[in-house]
Amino acid sequence: MAVVCPECDSPILIDPDEVEEGETLQCDECGMELEVVSTDPLEIAPVDIVGYDDEDDTLAIEEDEE
């Protein structure tokens, strides 16, 4: 199945049976890092949030506040 890169509109061939939600991949054309946000239907989104922690889907907060 092909999805379209949100940055450069290039088709990206992905087998939905071979990826899991939360997995990251990279566009071969522009190099943008993308995350699989859904496998049914197959949906990808850019991983461009500064401080994003994909282990628990929250923004990482520095523990300097004491």
DRENTORKOL-3810 file (N, C-alpha, C; in nm, 4 decimals):
REM DRENTORKOL-3810
@n.u->0.0846; n.v->-0.1173; n.w->0.0000; ca.u->0.0000; ca.v->0.0000; ca.w->0.0000; c.u->0.0891; c.v->0.1236; c.w->0.0000
@n.u->0.0486; n.v->0.2250; n.w->-0.0702; ca.u->0.1267; ca.v->0.3485; ca.w->-0.0766; c.u->0.0549; c.v->0.4594; c.w->0.0001
@n.u->0.1319; n.v->0.5336; n.w->0.0772; ca.u->0.0833; ca.v->0.6554; ca.w->0.1418; c.u->0.1685; c.v->0.7692; c.w->0.0871
@n.u->0.1259; n.v->0.8909; n.w->0.1082; ca.u->0.1963; ca.v->1.0067; ca.w->0.0536; c.u->0.2681; c.v->1.0805; c.w->0.1655
@n.u->0.3937; n.v->1.1143; n.w->0.1413; ca.u->0.4718; ca.v->1.1910; ca.w->0.2376; c.u->0.4077; c.v->1.3290; c.w->0.2535
@n.u->0.3799; n.v->1.3715; n.w->0.3767; ca.u->0.3171; ca.v->1.5028; ca.w->0.3969; c.u->0.4098; c.v->1.6195; c.w->0.3635
@n.u->0.5391; n.v->1.5959; n.w->0.3528; ca.u->0.6351; ca.v->1.7028; ca.w->0.3231; c.u->0.6565; c.v->1.7215; c.w->0.1731
@n.u->0.6832; n.v->1.6110; n.w->0.0999; ca.u->0.7216; ca.v->1.6246; ca.w->-0.0410; c.u->0.6220; c.v->1.5592; c.w->-0.1380
@n.u->0.5153; n.v->1.5008; n.w->-0.0848; ca.u->0.4106; ca.v->1.4368; ca.w->-0.1661; c.u->0.4583; c.v->1.3164; c.w->-0.2469
@n.u->0.5712; n.v->1.2581; n.w->-0.2090; ca.u->0.6193; ca.v->1.1373; ca.w->-0.2757; c.u->0.5470; c.v->1.0156; c.w->-0.2197
@n.u->0.5165; n.v->0.9182; n.w->-0.3037; ca.u->0.4539; ca.v->0.7957; ca.w->-0.2522; c.u->0.5548; c.v->0.7133; c.w->-0.1713
@n.u->0.5071; n.v->0.6572; n.w->-0.0618; ca.u->0.5897; ca.v->0.5708; ca.w->0.0226; c.u->0.5185; c.v->0.4363; c.w->0.0290
@n.u->0.5855; n.v->0.3321; n.w->-0.0174; ca.u->0.5265; ca.v->0.1988; ca.w->-0.0157; c.u->0.5462; c.v->0.1366; c.w->0.1222
@n.u->0.4346; n.v->0.1007; n.w->0.1847; ca.u->0.4371; ca.v->0.0409; ca.w->0.3188; c.u->0.3426; c.v->-0.0779; c.w->0.3187
@n.u->0.3891; n.v->-0.1900; n.w->0.3723; ca.u->0.3032; ca.v->-0.3064; ca.w->0.3905; c.u->0.2413; c.v->-0.2957; c.w->0.5298
@n.u->0.1092; n.v->-0.2741; n.w->0.5375; ca.u->0.0454; ca.v->-0.2556; ca.w->0.6691; c.u->0.0632; c.v->-0.3749; c.w->0.7628
@n.u->0.0900; n.v->-0.4922; n.w->0.7075; ca.u->0.1118; ca.v->-0.6104; ca.w->0.7913; c.u->0.2526; c.v->-0.6134; c.w->0.8493
@n.u->0.3425; n.v->-0.5299; n.w->0.7977; ca.u->0.4820; ca.v->-0.5298; ca.w->0.8408; c.u->0.5159; c.v->-0.4162; c.w->0.9378
@n.u->0.4222; n.v->-0.3235; n.w->0.9629; ca.u->0.4487; ca.v->-0.2109; ca.w->1.0532; c.u->0.3513; c.v->-0.2128; c.w->1.1697
@n.u->0.3897; n.v->-0.1467; n.w->1.2779; ca.u->0.3046; ca.v->-0.1347; ca.w->1.3958; c.u->0.2839; c.v->0.0126; c.w->1.4273
@n.u->0.1739; n.v->0.0440; n.w->1.4953; ca.u->0.1508; ca.v->0.1818; ca.w->1.5378; c.u->0.2656; c.v->0.2272; c.w->1.6262
@n.u->0.3109; n.v->0.3496; n.w->1.6046; ca.u->0.4209; ca.v->0.4039; ca.w->1.6820; c.u->0.5566; c.v->0.3840; c.w->1.6186
@n.u->0.5647; n.v->0.2981; n.w->1.5178; ca.u->0.6911; ca.v->0.2745; ca.w->1.4481; c.u->0.7272; c.v->0.3974; c.w->1.3651
@n.u->0.8553; n.v->0.4277; n.w->1.3567; ca.u->0.8983; ca.v->0.5416; ca.w->1.2765; c.u->0.9674; c.v->0.4928; c.w->1.1505
@n.u->0.9495; n.v->0.5698; n.w->1.0432; ca.u->1.0162; ca.v->0.5433; ca.w->0.9173; c.u->1.0617; c.v->0.6753; c.w->0.8580
@n.u->1.1337; n.v->0.6678; n.w->0.7481; ca.u->1.1880; ca.v->0.7878; ca.w->0.6867; c.u->1.1527; c.v->0.7900; c.w->0.5386
@n.u->1.1134; n.v->0.9068; n.w->0.4897; ca.u->1.0843; ca.v->0.9239; ca.w->0.3477; c.u->1.2152; c.v->0.9150; c.w->0.2703
@n.u->1.2177; n.v->0.8310; n.w->0.1666; ca.u->1.3383; ca.v->0.8152; ca.w->0.0853; c.u->1.3706; c.v->0.9400; c.w->0.0039
@n.u->1.2702; n.v->1.0189; n.w->-0.0293; ca.u->1.2914; ca.v->1.1370; ca.w->-0.1139; c.u->1.3423; c.v->1.2576; c.w->-0.0351
@n.u->1.2750; n.v->1.2936; n.w->0.0750; ca.u->1.3106; ca.v->1.4167; ca.w->0.1461; c.u->1.3771; c.v->1.3918; c.w->0.2813
@n.u->1.3722; n.v->1.2677; n.w->0.3310; ca.u->1.4373; ca.v->1.2353; ca.w->0.4571; c.u->1.3549; c.v->1.2645; c.w->0.5805
@n.u->1.2306; n.v->1.3117; n.w->0.5644; ca.u->1.1470; ca.v->1.3426; ca.w->0.6801; c.u->1.1188; c.v->1.2162; c.w->0.7601
@n.u->1.1298; n.v->1.2282; n.w->0.8931; ca.u->1.0996; ca.v->1.1167; ca.w->0.9806; c.u->0.9487; c.v->1.1143; c.w->1.0045
@n.u->0.8890; n.v->0.9970; n.w->0.9851; ca.u->0.7442; ca.v->0.9807; ca.w->0.9937; c.u->0.7090; c.v->0.8711; c.w->1.0931
@n.u->0.5935; n.v->0.8868; n.w->1.1568; ca.u->0.5452; ca.v->0.7866; ca.w->1.2519; c.u->0.4170; c.v->0.7246; c.w->1.1993
@n.u->0.4049; n.v->0.5926; n.w->1.2154; ca.u->0.2808; ca.v->0.5235; ca.w->1.1812; c.u->0.1838; c.v->0.5500; c.w->1.2963
@n.u->0.0783; n.v->0.6269; n.w->1.2676; ca.u->-0.0186; ca.v->0.6597; ca.w->1.3729; c.u->-0.1398; c.v->0.5678; c.w->1.3708
@n.u->-0.1587; n.v->0.4968; n.w->1.2602; ca.u->-0.2686; ca.v->0.4014; ca.w->1.2497; c.u->-0.2337; c.v->0.2985; c.w->1.1422
@n.u->-0.2722; n.v->0.1740; n.w->1.1662; ca.u->-0.2496; ca.v->0.0703; ca.w->1.0652; c.u->-0.3780; c.v->0.0320; c.w->0.9923
@n.u->-0.4941; n.v->0.0699; n.w->1.0447; ca.u->-0.6207; ca.v->0.0388; ca.w->0.9799; c.u->-0.7184; c.v->0.1536; c.w->1.0007
@n.u->-0.7242; n.v->0.2486; n.w->0.9102; ca.u->-0.6504; ca.v->0.2594; ca.w->0.7844; c.u->-0.5067; c.v->0.3042; c.w->0.8091
@n.u->-0.4179; n.v->0.2741; n.w->0.7158; ca.u->-0.2774; ca.v->0.3106; ca.w->0.7275; c.u->-0.2642; c.v->0.4622; c.w->0.7213
@n.u->-0.2022; n.v->0.5195; n.w->0.8263; ca.u->-0.1874; ca.v->0.6648; ca.w->0.8338; c.u->-0.0522; c.v->0.6984; c.w->0.8951
@n.u->0.0169; n.v->0.7958; n.w->0.8363; ca.u->0.1460; ca.v->0.8396; ca.w->0.8881; c.u->0.1402; c.v->0.9883; c.w->0.9197
@n.u->0.2299; n.v->1.0337; n.w->1.0072; ca.u->0.2374; ca.v->1.1749; ca.w->1.0434; c.u->0.3829; c.v->1.2096; c.w->1.0704
@n.u->0.4209; n.v->1.3358; n.w->1.0480; ca.u->0.5594; ca.v->1.3764; ca.w->1.0751; c.u->0.5920; c.v->1.3705; c.w->1.2236
@n.u->0.7152; n.v->1.3318; n.w->1.2540; ca.u->0.7644; ca.v->1.3339; ca.w->1.3920; c.u->0.8519; c.v->1.4587; c.w->1.4007
@n.u->0.7907; n.v->1.5707; n.w->1.4355; ca.u->0.8645; ca.v->1.6950; ca.w->1.4378; c.u->0.8398; c.v->1.7759; c.w->1.5645
@n.u->0.7827; n.v->1.7138; n.w->1.6666; ca.u->0.7556; ca.v->1.7839; ca.w->1.7910; c.u->0.8803; c.v->1.7780; c.w->1.8780
@n.u->0.9356; n.v->1.8928; n.w->1.9132; ca.u->1.0549; ca.v->1.8984; ca.w->1.9975; c.u->1.0192; c.v->1.8436; c.w->2.1354
@n.u->1.0992; n.v->1.7522; n.w->2.1834; ca.u->1.0750; ca.v->1.6929; ca.w->2.3148; c.u->0.9786; c.v->1.5770; c.w->2.3129
@n.u->0.9358; n.v->1.5352; n.w->2.1957; ca.u->0.8412; ca.v->1.4248; ca.w->2.1852; c.u->0.9053; c.v->1.2958; c.w->2.2316
@n.u->0.8368; n.v->1.2232; n.w->2.3194; ca.u->0.8856; ca.v->1.0960; ca.w->2.3699; c.u->0.7882; c.v->0.9887; c.w->2.3245
@n.u->0.8260; n.v->0.9102; n.w->2.2239; ca.u->0.7326; ca.v->0.8134; ca.w->2.1688; c.u->0.7155; c.v->0.6890; c.w->2.2542
@n.u->0.7817; n.v->0.6826; n.w->2.3682; ca.u->0.7590; ca.v->0.5697; ca.w->2.4591; c.u->0.6234; c.v->0.5827; c.w->2.5282
@n.u->0.5873; n.v->0.7052; n.w->2.5701; ca.u->0.4611; ca.v->0.7199; ca.w->2.6426; c.u->0.3706; c.v->0.8261; c.w->2.5804
@n.u->0.4017; n.v->0.8689; n.w->2.4565; ca.u->0.3187; ca.v->0.9632; ca.w->2.3814; c.u->0.2942; c.v->1.0951; c.w->2.4535
@n.u->0.3908; n.v->1.1410; n.w->2.5321; ca.u->0.3792; ca.v->1.2701; ca.w->2.5978; c.u->0.5029; c.v->1.3524; c.w->2.5685
@n.u->0.4949; n.v->1.4796; n.w->2.5942; ca.u->0.6114; ca.v->1.5648; ca.w->2.5778; c.u->0.7055; c.v->1.5429; c.w->2.6949
@n.u->0.8324; n.v->1.5286; n.w->2.6658; ca.u->0.9325; ca.v->1.5102; ca.w->2.7702; c.u->0.9554; c.v->1.6447; c.w->2.8387
@n.u->0.9476; n.v->1.6458; n.w->2.9708; ca.u->0.9670; ca.v->1.7674; ca.w->3.0484; c.u->1.0935; c.v->1.7518; c.w->3.1307
@n.u->1.1832; n.v->1.8498; n.w->3.1194; ca.u->1.3066; ca.v->1.8427; ca.w->3.1963; c.u->1.2745; c.v->1.8579; c.w->3.3445
@n.u->1.3501; n.v->1.7859; n.w->3.4257; ca.u->1.3244; ca.v->1.7857; ca.w->3.5696; c.u->1.4143; c.v->1.8853; c.w->3.6414
@n.u->1.4273; n.v->2.0072; n.w->3.5864; ca.u->1.5076; ca.v->2.1114; ca.w->3.6489; c.u->1.4277; c.v->2.1967; c.w->3.7464
@n.u->1.2978; n.v->2.1745; n.w->3.7499; ca.u->1.2123; ca.v->2.2545; ca.w->3.8362; c.u->1.2069; c.v->2.1951; c.w->3.9752
@n.u->1.2793; n.v->2.2545; n.w->4.0681; ca.u->1.2762; ca.v->2.2044; ca.w->4.2075; c.u->1.2579; c.v->2.3160; c.w->4.3038
END
